[in-house]
């Protein structure tokens, strides 16, 4: 499956932040700036979302679903998210919207309408974290562990389930180890996306020798003694979108996405 257009081009360079507290290469984190007081970031206190949240959701769904179906989708979402809509807080709202989006996908077949519905539901979540990316220079196994931690950090931030988090972190491991074994050094970018669908995107880039037999590797006909073929095929199986750009002597860029619902 080819990668659809992103919110914007990933940065392969850009500003590099200070090294992490552990030893290793630099880590760069990008996100929109937030208001700060003289003493640091202004903490946000929990806020009750209010009575009208299900009304707001129903207003969106009314454009796409019949009354009976949208009631079923909302009621099922409330049960799955385990929230009380009358006293839902911001974190509860995010869980409810995730479940409602899953229900919508079962009934809205037209892709353009589905994308619009998902986008409009997402706009109800004013507490959703802003998209951001973390860049890790990869030279050794310790850097791969740091890339895994970055992926886990974004997963926790976006309330990703343990099952999806495991798949995302495993994909980061496979791609990072390929960089160390076959290129010597490279870079992993882990990004959170919110439009048109919530996703975690991983971009693994190196300037190594490239892959001359990519189709043979992906078909399962080739496997190196280090397991490169199994690593790429395994990553493809774990992710929802997978794309490789490579050429002999020109390095390799692997871009994958896991959609979060």
Secondary structure, DSSP 8 states (H G I E B T S, - for coil): ------SS---SSS----B-SSSSSBEEEE-----EETTEE------B--TTHHHHHHHHHTTTS-HHHHHHHHHHHHHHHT--GGG-BHHHHHHHHHHHHHHHHHH---HHHHHHHHHHHHTT-TT-----EEEEEESSHHHHHHHHHHHHHHHHHTT--HHHHHHHHHHHHHHHHHIIIIIS-EEEEEEEE-SSS-EEEEEEEE-SS--S-HHHHHHTS---TT-HHHHHHHHHHH-SEEEEEE-TTS-EEEEEEEE--
